[in-house]
């Protein structure tokens, strides 16, 4: 297998962590997003969206989107289970994975990409250029701060986000919380449950993937 990735891209890091937790290896091919390699014809032939990650199988089949990649990897290597043990657990994993994406990662990306000069004309990831909208940065800032409190409250008395064991939802949570630094946001000191959860996640070997 080959994973098209980029070291600092939160989306690609999620796939690398999932692979590491599964104990699976893949050739890593970094696509230099800063230099615009993802917009060159050679990479657009791999993924017309111009996004990472892409998991390429040995027969050349390609899978995009983190959830789809996770489902495939869970099927080819069922243990450790990262998508839940039971129907209810699987539902909870996908529920919280979606919430962290929709209420955390996407608003945080809005805040960053609509305010930072480096994303001028590139307010959305992918092959189509969009101009920045400052109001979206302000709205994203408010949404992120609200969701940090929501997530911290949810983690009170819990070790993991979705179930009693580590899951895809925790991987997406790692990507979200670590992306705060990129957006020059601090995790509020009073959110102890979220801080404690993050410390536990950082102690896992896969965190460095």
PyMOL CGO cylinders between C-alpha atoms (Angstrom):
from pymol import cmd
from pymol.cgo import CYLINDER

trace = [
    CYLINDER, 0.00, 0.00, 0.00, 0.97, 3.61, -0.53, 0.3, 1, 1, 1, 1, 1, 1,
    CYLINDER, 0.97, 3.61, -0.53, -0.34, 6.63, 1.34, 0.3, 1, 1, 1, 1, 1, 1,
    CYLINDER, -0.34, 6.63, 1.34, -0.20, 10.01, -0.31, 0.3, 1, 1, 1, 1, 1, 1,
    CYLINDER, -0.20, 10.01, -0.31, 0.32, 12.34, 2.61, 0.3, 1, 1, 1, 1, 1, 1,
    CYLINDER, 0.32, 12.34, 2.61, 1.85, 15.59, 3.85, 0.3, 1, 1, 1, 1, 1, 1,
    CYLINDER, 1.85, 15.59, 3.85, 3.53, 15.86, 7.27, 0.3, 1, 1, 1, 1, 1, 1,
    CYLINDER, 3.53, 15.86, 7.27, 1.60, 18.85, 8.65, 0.3, 1, 1, 1, 1, 1, 1,
    CYLINDER, 1.60, 18.85, 8.65, -1.79, 18.19, 7.03, 0.3, 1, 1, 1, 1, 1, 1,
    CYLINDER, -1.79, 18.19, 7.03, -4.25, 17.19, 9.80, 0.3, 1, 1, 1, 1, 1, 1,
    CYLINDER, -4.25, 17.19, 9.80, -6.31, 15.09, 7.39, 0.3, 1, 1, 1, 1, 1, 1,
    CYLINDER, -6.31, 15.09, 7.39, -3.32, 13.04, 6.26, 0.3, 1, 1, 1, 1, 1, 1,
    CYLINDER, -3.32, 13.04, 6.26, -2.09, 12.65, 9.82, 0.3, 1, 1, 1, 1, 1, 1,
    CYLINDER, -2.09, 12.65, 9.82, -5.37, 10.99, 10.76, 0.3, 1, 1, 1, 1, 1, 1,
    CYLINDER, -5.37, 10.99, 10.76, -4.72, 8.25, 8.20, 0.3, 1, 1, 1, 1, 1, 1,
    CYLINDER, -4.72, 8.25, 8.20, -1.13, 7.80, 9.40, 0.3, 1, 1, 1, 1, 1, 1,
    CYLINDER, -1.13, 7.80, 9.40, -2.27, 7.44, 13.02, 0.3, 1, 1, 1, 1, 1, 1,
    CYLINDER, -2.27, 7.44, 13.02, -4.92, 4.90, 12.00, 0.3, 1, 1, 1, 1, 1, 1,
    CYLINDER, -4.92, 4.90, 12.00, -2.31, 2.85, 10.15, 0.3, 1, 1, 1, 1, 1, 1,
    CYLINDER, -2.31, 2.85, 10.15, 0.04, 3.03, 13.15, 0.3, 1, 1, 1, 1, 1, 1,
    CYLINDER, 0.04, 3.03, 13.15, -2.66, 1.90, 15.58, 0.3, 1, 1, 1, 1, 1, 1,
    CYLINDER, -2.66, 1.90, 15.58, -3.42, -1.03, 13.31, 0.3, 1, 1, 1, 1, 1, 1,
    CYLINDER, -3.42, -1.03, 13.31, 0.25, -1.96, 13.07, 0.3, 1, 1, 1, 1, 1, 1,
    CYLINDER, 0.25, -1.96, 13.07, 0.03, -1.67, 9.28, 0.3, 1, 1, 1, 1, 1, 1,
    CYLINDER, 0.03, -1.67, 9.28, 2.77, -0.25, 7.10, 0.3, 1, 1, 1, 1, 1, 1,
    CYLINDER, 2.77, -0.25, 7.10, 2.40, 1.72, 3.90, 0.3, 1, 1, 1, 1, 1, 1,
    CYLINDER, 2.40, 1.72, 3.90, 4.83, 3.53, 1.68, 0.3, 1, 1, 1, 1, 1, 1,
    CYLINDER, 4.83, 3.53, 1.68, 4.45, 7.23, 2.41, 0.3, 1, 1, 1, 1, 1, 1,
    CYLINDER, 4.45, 7.23, 2.41, 4.65, 9.61, -0.52, 0.3, 1, 1, 1, 1, 1, 1,
    CYLINDER, 4.65, 9.61, -0.52, 4.58, 13.21, 0.62, 0.3, 1, 1, 1, 1, 1, 1,
    CYLINDER, 4.58, 13.21, 0.62, 2.73, 15.61, -1.64, 0.3, 1, 1, 1, 1, 1, 1,
    CYLINDER, 2.73, 15.61, -1.64, 4.21, 19.06, -1.05, 0.3, 1, 1, 1, 1, 1, 1,
    CYLINDER, 4.21, 19.06, -1.05, 1.14, 21.21, -0.47, 0.3, 1, 1, 1, 1, 1, 1,
    CYLINDER, 1.14, 21.21, -0.47, 3.18, 24.35, 0.15, 0.3, 1, 1, 1, 1, 1, 1,
    CYLINDER, 3.18, 24.35, 0.15, 4.76, 24.22, -3.29, 0.3, 1, 1, 1, 1, 1, 1,
    CYLINDER, 4.76, 24.22, -3.29, 1.43, 23.39, -4.93, 0.3, 1, 1, 1, 1, 1, 1,
    CYLINDER, 1.43, 23.39, -4.93, 2.29, 19.86, -6.03, 0.3, 1, 1, 1, 1, 1, 1,
    CYLINDER, 2.29, 19.86, -6.03, -1.27, 18.80, -5.22, 0.3, 1, 1, 1, 1, 1, 1,
    CYLINDER, -1.27, 18.80, -5.22, -2.47, 21.09, -8.02, 0.3, 1, 1, 1, 1, 1, 1,
    CYLINDER, -2.47, 21.09, -8.02, -0.14, 19.67, -10.66, 0.3, 1, 1, 1, 1, 1, 1,
    CYLINDER, -0.14, 19.67, -10.66, -1.54, 17.33, -13.35, 0.3, 1, 1, 1, 1, 1, 1,
    CYLINDER, -1.54, 17.33, -13.35, 0.42, 14.34, -12.06, 0.3, 1, 1, 1, 1, 1, 1,
    CYLINDER, 0.42, 14.34, -12.06, -1.22, 14.47, -8.64, 0.3, 1, 1, 1, 1, 1, 1,
    CYLINDER, -1.22, 14.47, -8.64, -4.64, 15.49, -9.95, 0.3, 1, 1, 1, 1, 1, 1,
    CYLINDER, -4.64, 15.49, -9.95, -4.51, 12.23, -11.90, 0.3, 1, 1, 1, 1, 1, 1,
    CYLINDER, -4.51, 12.23, -11.90, -4.22, 10.48, -8.52, 0.3, 1, 1, 1, 1, 1, 1,
    CYLINDER, -4.22, 10.48, -8.52, -6.96, 12.54, -6.84, 0.3, 1, 1, 1, 1, 1, 1,
    CYLINDER, -6.96, 12.54, -6.84, -8.86, 15.09, -8.96, 0.3, 1, 1, 1, 1, 1, 1,
    CYLINDER, -8.86, 15.09, -8.96, -9.89, 16.83, -5.72, 0.3, 1, 1, 1, 1, 1, 1,
    CYLINDER, -9.89, 16.83, -5.72, -6.25, 17.74, -5.12, 0.3, 1, 1, 1, 1, 1, 1,
    CYLINDER, -6.25, 17.74, -5.12, -6.46, 16.54, -1.52, 0.3, 1, 1, 1, 1, 1, 1,
    CYLINDER, -6.46, 16.54, -1.52, -4.56, 14.23, 0.82, 0.3, 1, 1, 1, 1, 1, 1,
    CYLINDER, -4.56, 14.23, 0.82, -4.76, 11.53, 2.07, 0.3, 1, 1, 1, 1, 1, 1,
    CYLINDER, -4.76, 11.53, 2.07, -5.15, 8.96, -0.65, 0.3, 1, 1, 1, 1, 1, 1,
    CYLINDER, -5.15, 8.96, -0.65, -4.61, 5.28, 0.09, 0.3, 1, 1, 1, 1, 1, 1,
    CYLINDER, -4.61, 5.28, 0.09, -3.40, 3.41, -2.99, 0.3, 1, 1, 1, 1, 1, 1,
    CYLINDER, -3.40, 3.41, -2.99, -3.69, -0.38, -2.89, 0.3, 1, 1, 1, 1, 1, 1,
    CYLINDER, -3.69, -0.38, -2.89, -1.20, -2.75, -4.47, 0.3, 1, 1, 1, 1, 1, 1,
    CYLINDER, -1.20, -2.75, -4.47, -3.45, -3.21, -7.51, 0.3, 1, 1, 1, 1, 1, 1,
    CYLINDER, -3.45, -3.21, -7.51, -3.63, 0.55, -8.07, 0.3, 1, 1, 1, 1, 1, 1,
    CYLINDER, -3.63, 0.55, -8.07, -7.08, 1.05, -6.57, 0.3, 1, 1, 1, 1, 1, 1,
    CYLINDER, -7.08, 1.05, -6.57, -7.28, 4.37, -4.71, 0.3, 1, 1, 1, 1, 1, 1,
    CYLINDER, -7.28, 4.37, -4.71, -9.39, 5.29, -1.70, 0.3, 1, 1, 1, 1, 1, 1,
    CYLINDER, -9.39, 5.29, -1.70, -9.94, 8.88, -0.62, 0.3, 1, 1, 1, 1, 1, 1,
    CYLINDER, -9.94, 8.88, -0.62, -11.57, 10.36, 2.52, 0.3, 1, 1, 1, 1, 1, 1,
    CYLINDER, -11.57, 10.36, 2.52, -10.47, 9.38, 6.01, 0.3, 1, 1, 1, 1, 1, 1,
    CYLINDER, -10.47, 9.38, 6.01, -13.66, 7.55, 6.94, 0.3, 1, 1, 1, 1, 1, 1,
    CYLINDER, -13.66, 7.55, 6.94, -13.51, 5.38, 3.82, 0.3, 1, 1, 1, 1, 1, 1,
    CYLINDER, -13.51, 5.38, 3.82, -9.83, 4.63, 4.41, 0.3, 1, 1, 1, 1, 1, 1,
    CYLINDER, -9.83, 4.63, 4.41, -10.60, 3.69, 8.03, 0.3, 1, 1, 1, 1, 1, 1,
    CYLINDER, -10.60, 3.69, 8.03, -13.41, 1.34, 6.99, 0.3, 1, 1, 1, 1, 1, 1,
    CYLINDER, -13.41, 1.34, 6.99, -11.14, -0.43, 4.51, 0.3, 1, 1, 1, 1, 1, 1,
    CYLINDER, -11.14, -0.43, 4.51, -8.28, -0.81, 6.98, 0.3, 1, 1, 1, 1, 1, 1,
    CYLINDER, -8.28, -0.81, 6.98, -10.64, -2.06, 9.69, 0.3, 1, 1, 1, 1, 1, 1,
    CYLINDER, -10.64, -2.06, 9.69, -11.88, -4.77, 7.34, 0.3, 1, 1, 1, 1, 1, 1,
    CYLINDER, -11.88, -4.77, 7.34, -8.46, -6.00, 6.29, 0.3, 1, 1, 1, 1, 1, 1,
    CYLINDER, -8.46, -6.00, 6.29, -7.12, -5.94, 9.86, 0.3, 1, 1, 1, 1, 1, 1,
    CYLINDER, -7.12, -5.94, 9.86, -10.01, -6.19, 12.33, 0.3, 1, 1, 1, 1, 1, 1,
    CYLINDER, -10.01, -6.19, 12.33, -7.88, -5.88, 15.47, 0.3, 1, 1, 1, 1, 1, 1,
    CYLINDER, -7.88, -5.88, 15.47, -7.48, -3.69, 17.31, 0.3, 1, 1, 1, 1, 1, 1,
    CYLINDER, -7.48, -3.69, 17.31, -11.00, -2.48, 16.70, 0.3, 1, 1, 1, 1, 1, 1,
    CYLINDER, -11.00, -2.48, 16.70, -10.99, 1.25, 16.01, 0.3, 1, 1, 1, 1, 1, 1,
    CYLINDER, -10.99, 1.25, 16.01, -14.57, 1.55, 14.73, 0.3, 1, 1, 1, 1, 1, 1,
    CYLINDER, -14.57, 1.55, 14.73, -16.35, -0.04, 17.68, 0.3, 1, 1, 1, 1, 1, 1,
    CYLINDER, -16.35, -0.04, 17.68, -17.06, -3.55, 18.89, 0.3, 1, 1, 1, 1, 1, 1,
    CYLINDER, -17.06, -3.55, 18.89, -20.86, -3.62, 18.63, 0.3, 1, 1, 1, 1, 1, 1,
    CYLINDER, -20.86, -3.62, 18.63, -23.49, -1.94, 16.45, 0.3, 1, 1, 1, 1, 1, 1,
    CYLINDER, -23.49, -1.94, 16.45, -24.07, 0.69, 19.14, 0.3, 1, 1, 1, 1, 1, 1,
    CYLINDER, -24.07, 0.69, 19.14, -20.34, 1.31, 19.60, 0.3, 1, 1, 1, 1, 1, 1,
    CYLINDER, -20.34, 1.31, 19.60, -19.87, 1.70, 15.85, 0.3, 1, 1, 1, 1, 1, 1,
    CYLINDER, -19.87, 1.70, 15.85, -22.72, 4.18, 15.80, 0.3, 1, 1, 1, 1, 1, 1,
    CYLINDER, -22.72, 4.18, 15.80, -21.12, 6.16, 18.63, 0.3, 1, 1, 1, 1, 1, 1,
    CYLINDER, -21.12, 6.16, 18.63, -17.73, 6.18, 16.89, 0.3, 1, 1, 1, 1, 1, 1,
    CYLINDER, -17.73, 6.18, 16.89, -19.19, 7.51, 13.65, 0.3, 1, 1, 1, 1, 1, 1,
    CYLINDER, -19.19, 7.51, 13.65, -21.43, 9.92, 15.57, 0.3, 1, 1, 1, 1, 1, 1,
    CYLINDER, -21.43, 9.92, 15.57, -18.55, 11.53, 17.45, 0.3, 1, 1, 1, 1, 1, 1,
    CYLINDER, -18.55, 11.53, 17.45, -16.17, 11.37, 14.51, 0.3, 1, 1, 1, 1, 1, 1,
    CYLINDER, -16.17, 11.37, 14.51, -18.71, 13.38, 12.52, 0.3, 1, 1, 1, 1, 1, 1,
    CYLINDER, -18.71, 13.38, 12.52, -19.26, 15.85, 15.35, 0.3, 1, 1, 1, 1, 1, 1,
    CYLINDER, -19.26, 15.85, 15.35, -15.56, 16.51, 15.79, 0.3, 1, 1, 1, 1, 1, 1,
    CYLINDER, -15.56, 16.51, 15.79, -15.23, 17.03, 12.03, 0.3, 1, 1, 1, 1, 1, 1,
    CYLINDER, -15.23, 17.03, 12.03, -18.30, 19.24, 11.61, 0.3, 1, 1, 1, 1, 1, 1,
    CYLINDER, -18.30, 19.24, 11.61, -18.17, 21.20, 14.88, 0.3, 1, 1, 1, 1, 1, 1,
    CYLINDER, -18.17, 21.20, 14.88, -14.42, 21.26, 15.40, 0.3, 1, 1, 1, 1, 1, 1,
    CYLINDER, -14.42, 21.26, 15.40, -12.14, 20.66, 12.42, 0.3, 1, 1, 1, 1, 1, 1,
    CYLINDER, -12.14, 20.66, 12.42, -14.20, 22.43, 9.75, 0.3, 1, 1, 1, 1, 1, 1,
    CYLINDER, -14.20, 22.43, 9.75, -14.85, 25.62, 11.76, 0.3, 1, 1, 1, 1, 1, 1,
    CYLINDER, -14.85, 25.62, 11.76, -11.19, 25.66, 12.76, 0.3, 1, 1, 1, 1, 1, 1,
    CYLINDER, -11.19, 25.66, 12.76, -10.20, 25.37, 9.11, 0.3, 1, 1, 1, 1, 1, 1,
    CYLINDER, -10.20, 25.37, 9.11, -12.60, 28.23, 8.33, 0.3, 1, 1, 1, 1, 1, 1,
    CYLINDER, -12.60, 28.23, 8.33, -10.92, 30.35, 10.96, 0.3, 1, 1, 1, 1, 1, 1,
    CYLINDER, -10.92, 30.35, 10.96, -7.42, 29.59, 9.72, 0.3, 1, 1, 1, 1, 1, 1,
    CYLINDER, -7.42, 29.59, 9.72, -7.96, 29.61, 5.97, 0.3, 1, 1, 1, 1, 1, 1,
    CYLINDER, -7.96, 29.61, 5.97, -10.08, 32.76, 5.94, 0.3, 1, 1, 1, 1, 1, 1,
    CYLINDER, -10.08, 32.76, 5.94, -7.63, 34.81, 8.01, 0.3, 1, 1, 1, 1, 1, 1,
    CYLINDER, -7.63, 34.81, 8.01, -4.04, 33.69, 7.33, 0.3, 1, 1, 1, 1, 1, 1,
    CYLINDER, -4.04, 33.69, 7.33, -2.21, 35.44, 4.45, 0.3, 1, 1, 1, 1, 1, 1,
    CYLINDER, -2.21, 35.44, 4.45, -0.78, 32.10, 3.30, 0.3, 1, 1, 1, 1, 1, 1,
    CYLINDER, -0.78, 32.10, 3.30, -4.29, 31.02, 2.24, 0.3, 1, 1, 1, 1, 1, 1,
    CYLINDER, -4.29, 31.02, 2.24, -5.12, 34.09, 0.17, 0.3, 1, 1, 1, 1, 1, 1,
    CYLINDER, -5.12, 34.09, 0.17, -7.05, 32.76, -2.81, 0.3, 1, 1, 1, 1, 1, 1,
    CYLINDER, -7.05, 32.76, -2.81, -7.00, 29.27, -1.22, 0.3, 1, 1, 1, 1, 1, 1,
    CYLINDER, -7.00, 29.27, -1.22, -9.71, 29.61, 1.42, 0.3, 1, 1, 1, 1, 1, 1,
    CYLINDER, -9.71, 29.61, 1.42, -10.88, 26.04, 0.77, 0.3, 1, 1, 1, 1, 1, 1,
    CYLINDER, -10.88, 26.04, 0.77, -8.60, 23.04, 0.29, 0.3, 1, 1, 1, 1, 1, 1,
    CYLINDER, -8.60, 23.04, 0.29, -8.56, 21.29, -3.04, 0.3, 1, 1, 1, 1, 1, 1,
    CYLINDER, -8.56, 21.29, -3.04, -8.18, 22.06, -6.70, 0.3, 1, 1, 1, 1, 1, 1,
    CYLINDER, -8.18, 22.06, -6.70, -10.48, 25.12, -6.89, 0.3, 1, 1, 1, 1, 1, 1,
    CYLINDER, -10.48, 25.12, -6.89, -9.31, 28.46, -5.54, 0.3, 1, 1, 1, 1, 1, 1,
    CYLINDER, -9.31, 28.46, -5.54, -11.69, 30.51, -3.38, 0.3, 1, 1, 1, 1, 1, 1,
    CYLINDER, -11.69, 30.51, -3.38, -11.18, 33.96, -1.91, 0.3, 1, 1, 1, 1, 1, 1,
    CYLINDER, -11.18, 33.96, -1.91, -11.13, 34.48, 1.85, 0.3, 1, 1, 1, 1, 1, 1,
    CYLINDER, -11.13, 34.48, 1.85, -14.26, 35.66, 3.66, 0.3, 1, 1, 1, 1, 1, 1,
    CYLINDER, -14.26, 35.66, 3.66, -13.24, 37.32, 6.96, 0.3, 1, 1, 1, 1, 1, 1,
    CYLINDER, -13.24, 37.32, 6.96, -16.70, 36.82, 8.47, 0.3, 1, 1, 1, 1, 1, 1,
    CYLINDER, -16.70, 36.82, 8.47, -16.23, 33.06, 8.20, 0.3, 1, 1, 1, 1, 1, 1,
    CYLINDER, -16.23, 33.06, 8.20, -13.04, 33.35, 10.23, 0.3, 1, 1, 1, 1, 1, 1,
    CYLINDER, -13.04, 33.35, 10.23, -14.93, 35.17, 12.99, 0.3, 1, 1, 1, 1, 1, 1,
    CYLINDER, -14.93, 35.17, 12.99, -17.75, 32.64, 12.94, 0.3, 1, 1, 1, 1, 1, 1,
    CYLINDER, -17.75, 32.64, 12.94, -15.27, 29.75, 12.93, 0.3, 1, 1, 1, 1, 1, 1,
    CYLINDER, -15.27, 29.75, 12.93, -13.50, 31.22, 15.95, 0.3, 1, 1, 1, 1, 1, 1,
    CYLINDER, -13.50, 31.22, 15.95, -16.76, 31.31, 17.92, 0.3, 1, 1, 1, 1, 1, 1,
    CYLINDER, -16.76, 31.31, 17.92, -17.78, 27.80, 16.85, 0.3, 1, 1, 1, 1, 1, 1,
    CYLINDER, -17.78, 27.80, 16.85, -14.39, 26.32, 17.77, 0.3, 1, 1, 1, 1, 1, 1,
    CYLINDER, -14.39, 26.32, 17.77, -14.43, 27.86, 21.24, 0.3, 1, 1, 1, 1, 1, 1,
    CYLINDER, -14.43, 27.86, 21.24, -17.94, 26.58, 21.84, 0.3, 1, 1, 1, 1, 1, 1,
    CYLINDER, -17.94, 26.58, 21.84, -17.07, 23.07, 20.70, 0.3, 1, 1, 1, 1, 1, 1,
    CYLINDER, -17.07, 23.07, 20.70, -13.95, 22.92, 22.86, 0.3, 1, 1, 1, 1, 1, 1,
    CYLINDER, -13.95, 22.92, 22.86, -16.20, 23.41, 25.88, 0.3, 1, 1, 1, 1, 1, 1,
    CYLINDER, -16.20, 23.41, 25.88, -18.71, 20.86, 24.56, 0.3, 1, 1, 1, 1, 1, 1,
    CYLINDER, -18.71, 20.86, 24.56, -16.01, 18.26, 23.99, 0.3, 1, 1, 1, 1, 1, 1,
    CYLINDER, -16.01, 18.26, 23.99, -14.42, 18.88, 27.38, 0.3, 1, 1, 1, 1, 1, 1,
    CYLINDER, -14.42, 18.88, 27.38, -17.78, 18.50, 29.13, 0.3, 1, 1, 1, 1, 1, 1,
    CYLINDER, -17.78, 18.50, 29.13, -18.38, 15.27, 27.21, 0.3, 1, 1, 1, 1, 1, 1,
    CYLINDER, -18.38, 15.27, 27.21, -14.99, 13.91, 28.31, 0.3, 1, 1, 1, 1, 1, 1,
    CYLINDER, -14.99, 13.91, 28.31, -15.71, 14.45, 32.00, 0.3, 1, 1, 1, 1, 1, 1,
    CYLINDER, -15.71, 14.45, 32.00, -15.29, 11.03, 33.60, 0.3, 1, 1, 1, 1, 1, 1,
    CYLINDER, -15.29, 11.03, 33.60, -14.36, 9.43, 30.27, 0.3, 1, 1, 1, 1, 1, 1,
    CYLINDER, -14.36, 9.43, 30.27, -11.04, 8.11, 28.94, 0.3, 1, 1, 1, 1, 1, 1,
    CYLINDER, -11.04, 8.11, 28.94, -12.00, 8.24, 25.26, 0.3, 1, 1, 1, 1, 1, 1,
    CYLINDER, -12.00, 8.24, 25.26, -14.37, 10.26, 23.12, 0.3, 1, 1, 1, 1, 1, 1,
    CYLINDER, -14.37, 10.26, 23.12, -16.80, 7.69, 21.72, 0.3, 1, 1, 1, 1, 1, 1,
    CYLINDER, -16.80, 7.69, 21.72, -16.57, 4.38, 23.61, 0.3, 1, 1, 1, 1, 1, 1,
    CYLINDER, -16.57, 4.38, 23.61, -14.57, 2.79, 26.40, 0.3, 1, 1, 1, 1, 1, 1,
    CYLINDER, -14.57, 2.79, 26.40, -11.64, 2.20, 24.04, 0.3, 1, 1, 1, 1, 1, 1,
    CYLINDER, -11.64, 2.20, 24.04, -9.54, 4.24, 21.63, 0.3, 1, 1, 1, 1, 1, 1,
    CYLINDER, -9.54, 4.24, 21.63, -11.24, 4.83, 18.28, 0.3, 1, 1, 1, 1, 1, 1,
    CYLINDER, -11.24, 4.83, 18.28, -11.34, 6.82, 15.07, 0.3, 1, 1, 1, 1, 1, 1,
    CYLINDER, -11.34, 6.82, 15.07, -13.16, 9.56, 16.99, 0.3, 1, 1, 1, 1, 1, 1,
    CYLINDER, -13.16, 9.56, 16.99, -10.09, 10.02, 19.21, 0.3, 1, 1, 1, 1, 1, 1,
    CYLINDER, -10.09, 10.02, 19.21, -7.85, 10.20, 16.13, 0.3, 1, 1, 1, 1, 1, 1,
    CYLINDER, -7.85, 10.20, 16.13, -10.01, 12.95, 14.67, 0.3, 1, 1, 1, 1, 1, 1,
    CYLINDER, -10.01, 12.95, 14.67, -10.02, 14.65, 18.06, 0.3, 1, 1, 1, 1, 1, 1,
    CYLINDER, -10.02, 14.65, 18.06, -6.21, 14.63, 18.09, 0.3, 1, 1, 1, 1, 1, 1,
    CYLINDER, -6.21, 14.63, 18.09, -6.12, 16.27, 14.66, 0.3, 1, 1, 1, 1, 1, 1,
    CYLINDER, -6.12, 16.27, 14.66, -8.57, 18.93, 15.84, 0.3, 1, 1, 1, 1, 1, 1,
    CYLINDER, -8.57, 18.93, 15.84, -6.86, 19.80, 19.12, 0.3, 1, 1, 1, 1, 1, 1,
    CYLINDER, -6.86, 19.80, 19.12, -3.36, 19.81, 17.62, 0.3, 1, 1, 1, 1, 1, 1,
    CYLINDER, -3.36, 19.81, 17.62, -4.55, 22.09, 14.81, 0.3, 1, 1, 1, 1, 1, 1,
    CYLINDER, -4.55, 22.09, 14.81, -5.29, 24.79, 17.40, 0.3, 1, 1, 1, 1, 1, 1,
    CYLINDER, -5.29, 24.79, 17.40, -1.59, 25.68, 17.35, 0.3, 1, 1, 1, 1, 1, 1,
    CYLINDER, -1.59, 25.68, 17.35, -1.67, 26.24, 13.61, 0.3, 1, 1, 1, 1, 1, 1,
    CYLINDER, -1.67, 26.24, 13.61, -4.55, 28.67, 14.11, 0.3, 1, 1, 1, 1, 1, 1,
    CYLINDER, -4.55, 28.67, 14.11, -2.76, 30.35, 17.05, 0.3, 1, 1, 1, 1, 1, 1,
    CYLINDER, -2.76, 30.35, 17.05, -5.49, 29.37, 19.49, 0.3, 1, 1, 1, 1, 1, 1,
    CYLINDER, -5.49, 29.37, 19.49, -4.93, 28.21, 23.06, 0.3, 1, 1, 1, 1, 1, 1,
    CYLINDER, -4.93, 28.21, 23.06, -6.92, 25.52, 24.79, 0.3, 1, 1, 1, 1, 1, 1,
    CYLINDER, -6.92, 25.52, 24.79, -8.56, 27.25, 27.78, 0.3, 1, 1, 1, 1, 1, 1,
    CYLINDER, -8.56, 27.25, 27.78, -6.89, 26.23, 31.04, 0.3, 1, 1, 1, 1, 1, 1,
    CYLINDER, -6.89, 26.23, 31.04, -10.20, 25.45, 32.71, 0.3, 1, 1, 1, 1, 1, 1,
    CYLINDER, -10.20, 25.45, 32.71, -10.97, 22.61, 30.26, 0.3, 1, 1, 1, 1, 1, 1,
    CYLINDER, -10.97, 22.61, 30.26, -9.26, 20.00, 32.42, 0.3, 1, 1, 1, 1, 1, 1,
    CYLINDER, -9.26, 20.00, 32.42, -11.07, 16.93, 31.02, 0.3, 1, 1, 1, 1, 1, 1,
    CYLINDER, -11.07, 16.93, 31.02, -10.02, 17.85, 27.49, 0.3, 1, 1, 1, 1, 1, 1,
    CYLINDER, -10.02, 17.85, 27.49, -6.46, 18.60, 28.57, 0.3, 1, 1, 1, 1, 1, 1,
    CYLINDER, -6.46, 18.60, 28.57, -6.21, 15.29, 30.43, 0.3, 1, 1, 1, 1, 1, 1,
    CYLINDER, -6.21, 15.29, 30.43, -7.56, 13.39, 27.44, 0.3, 1, 1, 1, 1, 1, 1,
    CYLINDER, -7.56, 13.39, 27.44, -5.03, 15.09, 25.18, 0.3, 1, 1, 1, 1, 1, 1,
    CYLINDER, -5.03, 15.09, 25.18, -2.19, 14.13, 27.53, 0.3, 1, 1, 1, 1, 1, 1,
    CYLINDER, -2.19, 14.13, 27.53, -3.31, 10.49, 27.36, 0.3, 1, 1, 1, 1, 1, 1,
    CYLINDER, -3.31, 10.49, 27.36, -3.44, 10.61, 23.56, 0.3, 1, 1, 1, 1, 1, 1,
    CYLINDER, -3.44, 10.61, 23.56, 0.05, 12.13, 23.37, 0.3, 1, 1, 1, 1, 1, 1,
    CYLINDER, 0.05, 12.13, 23.37, 1.39, 9.19, 25.38, 0.3, 1, 1, 1, 1, 1, 1,
    CYLINDER, 1.39, 9.19, 25.38, 0.39, 6.70, 22.67, 0.3, 1, 1, 1, 1, 1, 1,
    CYLINDER, 0.39, 6.70, 22.67, 3.10, 5.58, 20.26, 0.3, 1, 1, 1, 1, 1, 1,
    CYLINDER, 3.10, 5.58, 20.26, 0.88, 6.35, 17.27, 0.3, 1, 1, 1, 1, 1, 1,
    CYLINDER, 0.88, 6.35, 17.27, 0.75, 10.03, 18.21, 0.3, 1, 1, 1, 1, 1, 1,
    CYLINDER, 0.75, 10.03, 18.21, 4.09, 10.59, 16.46, 0.3, 1, 1, 1, 1, 1, 1,
    CYLINDER, 4.09, 10.59, 16.46, 2.86, 9.15, 13.14, 0.3, 1, 1, 1, 1, 1, 1,
]
cmd.load_cgo(trace, "trace")
